Amino acid sequence: MSSSDNECPTLAPVAQEEKAVLQSFEDDEDMPDLVDTTTQPPVAQSSTKSSDAATAAGVGKKIPITIITGFLGSGKSTLLDYILTEKHNYKVAVILNEFGDTGGIDQAMNVGMGGEVVEEWLELKNGCLCCTVKDNGVLAIENLMKKKGKFDYILLETTGLADPGPIASIFWMDDDLGSDIYLDGIVTLVDSKNVRKELELKKEDGSLNETAKQIAMADRLILNKTDLVDKKAIDQLEEDCRAMNGVAQIVQTQHSKVDLRFVLDIAAFDAVRAKELEMAEAERKQSKGSSATDSQDHAHDDPDHVHGEHCNHEQDERHDTPVSNHLDKSITTTTITFHTPTVSQKAFEHWLQTLLWEHRIPDSEPSLEEETPSEEDTANRLDILRVKGILKPSERPFGTRVVVQGVQELYDIKDAVSTPDQEELINAGRVVFIGRGLGNRQQLLASCRLFMDLEEGQVSIH
Ligand SMILES: Nc1nc2c(ncn2[C@@H]2O[C@H](COP(=O)(O)OP(=O)(O)OP(=O)(O)O)[C@@H](O)[C@H]2O)c(=O)[nH]1
């Protein structure tokens, strides 16, 4: 499937829903068995179209994994619960990626509820499934994969304090795992009532906080708990989220109830279409337009604005609800479009590597590796959280298209499998960057032209 499709694919009916939940284990050797926790009668579905993954329940087929993330209390467990009790044609294995030892049981008890009590689950040792415990995490998944054939979808719920980047990279980049599973997408729950406060939480080292990263890296954003905010505020929140992440599809909901096609089997890391990226850009522009009008007489637009007695807009109901334009404005989405038949992949990668690895927009000057970064450097530091694009490399036979994917410092370029859309036939491609420090677009454009040896007009930025 293509994530660019406006309509998500429909899932086939199931003869028997089977939920595979894993029991907890104390060490890496003690791998749990998959257990059936539910046997429920089939419910008629609206379609009979089957997904590739769903029909690939046997050995030798890749299994999709969806990462479900979001800040504490945003509704991740509620979503898991909802997915597991809804009808679909997947036999789902759930991984709870816990942090610390207090929340695990509560969360595990939330999993797989459908009237029944789930008695067994997998709680990954050492909590956070990030770089420091990557090997354990990989081992756990490898062991899990030995049970292949008993399930055909993996849902991984992160802790609310997780940076989804390292977790995603495990499943996206690990060569051993890569043969068995693929990262289908990152789904981020947003607590519509509290997200603005969460985004204000500062990290001591000046790095981006987890909520910001979770929103920026999402393929799907679920604005949850809309019952706790008024409609105007939730619409504003959607606009603000789109300004941060212009490529994620966004839905508003309560109690994490979403069409399962919105979150499962979205192939976000495979199917990238130029048209889709262009649509994201158009939506973003629309959002900006309405925000600009809105902010003309509204001091909330000032990132340093603090609400208080001096506020001259007490009538604004947003004072009682999440207030507009207080999402992390340092994170933006920027789109580069190449208006040439092809571009050099080698040159592009060179440029991309500097952006991602040196955390700066390169000009002709190389960085001084040994130099301790000043406060100003830290403030201006480029932090690209997500890259998504499609290119036609000049080094390849004409017409060949490649998909560019990046999560934090990792990136991957592989051949596109989708048929080209009109946009891809016309130009050499389009790449979207989401991150902090992308505000100076002219500098970014100049840097791109320099590295890729492009004339004015051969590349544009939005
Ligand atoms: N009012 C309201 N409450 C909700 C909604 N969605 C979830 N909740 C409640 O919010 C609380 C937290 O939801 P969870 O699903 O446990 O959130 P979580 O993200 O898994 O939380 P952590 O495990 O702490 O990170 C629970 O009491 C839910 O019942 C909603 O749309 N509206």
The ligand as an SDF file (V2000), in Angstrom:
LIG
                    3D

 32 34  0  0  0  0  0  0  0  0999 V2000
  -11.3090   12.2730   29.5330 N   0  0  0  0  0  0  0  0  0  0  0  0
  -10.6060   11.4280   28.8010 C   0  0  0  0  0  0  0  0  0  0  0  0
   -9.8280   10.5230   29.4030 N   0  0  0  0  0  0  0  0  0  0  0  0
   -9.1230    9.6630   28.6140 C   0  0  0  0  0  0  0  0  0  0  0  0
   -9.1910    9.7200   27.2160 C   0  0  0  0  0  0  0  0  0  0  0  0
   -8.3670    8.7800   26.7110 N   0  0  0  0  0  0  0  0  0  0  0  0
   -7.8110    8.1620   27.7700 C   0  0  0  0  0  0  0  0  0  0  0  0
   -8.2630    8.6990   28.9290 N   0  0  0  0  0  0  0  0  0  0  0  0
   -7.8970    8.3450   30.2900 C   0  0  0  0  0  0  0  0  0  0  0  0
   -6.6190    8.9070   30.5640 O   0  0  0  0  0  0  0  0  0  0  0  0
   -5.9020    8.0720   31.4470 C   0  0  0  0  0  0  0  0  0  0  0  0
   -4.5510    7.7270   30.8540 C   0  0  0  0  0  0  0  0  0  0  0  0
   -4.7530    6.9300   29.6970 O   0  0  0  0  0  0  0  0  0  0  0  0
   -3.7160    5.8000   29.2980 P   0  0  0  0  0  0  0  0  0  0  0  0
   -4.2500    5.1100   28.0860 O   0  0  0  0  0  0  0  0  0  0  0  0
   -3.3810    4.9450   30.4580 O   0  0  0  0  0  0  0  0  0  0  0  0
   -2.4890    6.6910   28.9290 O   0  0  0  0  0  0  0  0  0  0  0  0
   -0.9810    6.2400   28.6680 P   0  0  0  0  0  0  0  0  0  0  0  0
   -0.4460    7.1150   27.6020 O   0  0  0  0  0  0  0  0  0  0  0  0
   -0.9080    4.7690   28.4100 O   0  0  0  0  0  0  0  0  0  0  0  0
   -0.3670    6.6050   30.0670 O   0  0  0  0  0  0  0  0  0  0  0  0
    1.0860    6.2090   30.6760 P   0  0  0  0  0  0  0  0  0  0  0  0
    1.1140    4.7320   30.7180 O   0  0  0  0  0  0  0  0  0  0  0  0
    1.0920    6.8520   32.0100 O   0  0  0  0  0  0  0  0  0  0  0  0
    2.1170    6.8060   29.7980 O   0  0  0  0  0  0  0  0  0  0  0  0
   -6.7680    6.8470   31.6790 C   0  0  0  0  0  0  0  0  0  0  0  0
   -7.4810    7.0170   32.8880 O   0  0  0  0  0  0  0  0  0  0  0  0
   -7.7260    6.8620   30.5040 C   0  0  0  0  0  0  0  0  0  0  0  0
   -8.9560    6.2480   30.7880 O   0  0  0  0  0  0  0  0  0  0  0  0
  -10.0470   10.6930   26.5980 C   0  0  0  0  0  0  0  0  0  0  0  0
  -10.1620   10.8260   25.3690 O   0  0  0  0  0  0  0  0  0  0  0  0
  -10.7100   11.5260   27.4460 N   0  0  0  0  0  0  0  0  0  0  0  0
  1  2  1  0
  2  3  2  0
  2 32  1  0
  3  4  1  0
  4  5  2  0
  4  8  1  0
  5  6  1  0
  5 30  1  0
  6  7  2  0
  7  8  1  0
  8  9  1  0
  9 10  1  0
  9 28  1  0
 10 11  1  0
 11 12  1  0
 11 26  1  0
 12 13  1  0
 13 14  1  0
 14 15  2  0
 14 16  1  0
 14 17  1  0
 17 18  1  0
 18 19  2  0
 18 20  1  0
 18 21  1  0
 21 22  1  0
 22 23  2  0
 22 24  1  0
 22 25  1  0
 26 27  1  0
 26 28  1  0
 28 29  1  0
 30 31  2  0
 30 32  1  0
M  END
$$$$
